[in-house]
Amino acid sequence: MLFNSVTYLLFLAAIAAGYWAIPSPYRRWLVLAASLVFYGFWRVEFVFLIAFSAYVDYYFSLRIYDEQRPRKRKFWLLSSLTINLGLLAYFKYTYFLLDNVSALGNALGQDWAYSPGTIILPLGISFYTFLSISYTLDVYRRLFDPIRNFGVYLTYVMFWPHMIAGPILRAHELIPQIVTAPRFKLDNVTDGMKKILTGLFLKVALADQLAPWVDEAFKASPASLGGLDVWTMAFAFGLQIYFDFAGYSLIAIGSALLLGVHFPENFNWPYLATSPRDFWKRWHITLSAWIRDYLYLPLCGARYRDSSEGGIDVETHGRRASFWHLTIALLVTWFIMGLWHGAGWKFALWGIWHAAIILAYRASSGLLPELPARMKIMIGWALTLPIVMLGWIPFRAESLQASLALLGRVIDISSYRGLAFRENFYLLVFIMTCGMLVAGLMARMKIPLLTRDWFRQVGEVLAMSVMIFAVFIFLRPVSQFIYFQF
């Protein structure tokens, strides 16, 4: 069941109506049943896999919390992590690992090829694995008491608005909202519907309209493209994945809000970022915060945090670590972050790309002369946007070799002499980029006229009317969300 389908909208309307109609003690069971149905629309058999994984974490977390001996607590923790990461490795990385073993064997003149048969990747396995890991680690850290009702814990893991592709919430942020039935508020319903409409508009009217152009562009041979073509492809896919994933997140946040459940924002105009650090405090904020608390800060030997907000913060807090310690921690974090997104070396390159630009930002921060604040912001944005956009090339390219070939065209000055695509493609990307930047600036700048109630109300009505019309025209479940493959 896709968010961008009439089926989902009817499903959501029925569940939201039933949720507020039944007595509060039964609402969380309706949510669990709805989540099972939602996931079962894809493949029913994998519901049992999720339930098994959830029960492992539920049981081991109780053992961790009740155990007082440090070595036994660590044993139960490692057992839980091993099962979770083992399932993730099997379903997501088996082909990748076997392909690399086979390639190594070929290089050594050996036949190490092996076929494991057909392995179907469970929808959203990376995301709900992160949910389970964070819960177990938080119990191990004694941040809260474990849940002693398996139904409640399973509802947390399978809560359909966030289980497939986030936002990634911590247990202490979501479970109390599920257990303690919220009061009905009309503002939540109206705000939720606005977010759902905006998310659908971003997905079906923007992302899906860019998708055919992007697909066609990345099928072209890198040797036939020029530097400007590659830049256009990078910006095109950067816009597509932003509209696609920000749209998904808004639908997820809006869906939860219809049930009185509040999710944190997952995107905050990331392409207005003025530094690599700023970008990762704005893009996929809840994932960035997860990586910060459960990977980067622990690797740095720094104090972890306890919030799904804030994104990755490259500054550490706690004991002082050496330059090389911080650098290695950053490289390891982003290498893992890249492979988490996909089982391929091109994703590892994407991760290392972001590690490199963060390191470059760190190294250059103290070298730049003092500049007026406004000029510093403009220069930071003018450098950050193209570098971040260019980083999408390995994320979208067909292979690592294609990624390197495309990036090579960017630095080949002689390749900028011609254009390989239809002029409409360059124009569409230019207009969408300018439109997105203008919308972001208008949302952030405090222009007196824009802050007046009557102006905002008129503007909102016009915007909603345009989005309703566009969604009505383009709403077709022809394309799943990009992050569903992760």
C-alpha positions, 0 to 999 in steps of 0.5 A: 500500500503506497502513500501516493494512492487512493487506497491508502487515503481511504485506509487512512480516513477509515482508521482515523475515523475509527480511532476517535470513535472507539473508547481510548483503551482500545485505540492502540490495538486498532493502531497495531491491527492497522499497521499489520494490515498496512504492511501485509498489503506488501507481503504477509509472510514478512509480518512474522519476520518483523514480529520475531525480530521485535520479540527478540528485542523485547525479550532481551531488553527485559533480560538486560534491564533486570540483569545486574552483572555487567558482563551478562548485560553486555552478553544479552545486548550483543545477542540482540544486536547480532540477531538484528544485524544478522537479519539485516545482513542476510536480506540486504547484503548477501548478494553484495558480499557474494559478488565481492567474494566472487570478484576476489576469486576471479582475481586470484584465478579461483571460482568462488561464485555461489548463488544463494537463490532468491532473497527478497528484501523486506520492505523497510528492514533498515528502518525498523532494524534501527528502531529495534537497535535504538530501543535495546541500547537505550534500555542498556544505557538505562535511559528508561524502563523497558516495555513489559507489554509485547503488544505495545512494543510491537505497535511501536516498531510497526506503527505504519506512518514511520516503520517503512522510511521514518521519521525514526523516533526513539521509544520514549518519544513515541510509546507514551503517545501510543499508550496514553490516548491523546485528546481529539484536537481539530487543529491536529486534524487540519494540520495533518491534512495540510501536511498530507496534501503538501507531501502528496504534491511534492511526490506526485506533482514534482518528484514523479514528473522529474523521474522520467527525465532523470531515468533517461539521463542516467541511462546515457553513456558517461562518455557521451555527456558533457560537464554541464549535462552531469551537473544538470543530472546531479541537480535533477536527482537532488531535487527528485529525491528531496521532493520524494523523501520530504513528501513521504515524510510529510505524509507520514507526519500528517498521518500520525497527526490525524491520530494525535501523535506528533512526529518531529520534522524530518527536513528543514530546507536542506538546500539552503544550508550554508555548510556541510554540517548545516546540511546534515542538520536539515536533511533526514534529521531523525536518521542523522540524529540516530547516527549521531547518538548510536554511532558517531558520538560513541566512536568519538568517545563523546557523550551521546544524546537522547533526541531524534532532533538536531541532526548530525552535529560534528562537534563532540561533547565530553572528553577531548579526542585527538584529530586522528581519532575524530577523523577516523570516527567520521570516516567510519561513520560515513562509510557505514552510513553510505552502505546502510543506504544501499549494498554497493560500493557506489553508496560507500563512495557517497558516504565518503564524499560527505565525510570528505566535504565535512573534513574540508569544512573543518580544516578551512573554517579557521583559515577564512578571513573575517567576513560580514555575516551576510557575505559569509552566509552567501559564500557558504551556501554558494559552495555547499549547494553544488558540492552536495548536489554533485554528491548525488551522482554516485547515489543515483548512478548505475555503478561505482564505475559509472559514478567515477566516469560521470564525476570525471566529466565534471573536471574535464574542461573540454567536455563543456562544449555541448549539450546532450539532452533536450533543452526542456530538461535543463529549463525544467531543472533550472525552474524547479531549483529556483522555485524551491530556493525562492519558496525556502527563502520566503518561508524563512525570511521575516518579510512584514507583508508575509507575516500579516494574518490576512496575507498568509490566509489568502496565500494558504488558500491559493496554495492549497487550491493549486496543490489539490488540483495538481494532486487530483491530476497526477495522483497515480500509484505508478512510482514507489518512494525512493527510500522504500528500497533502503 
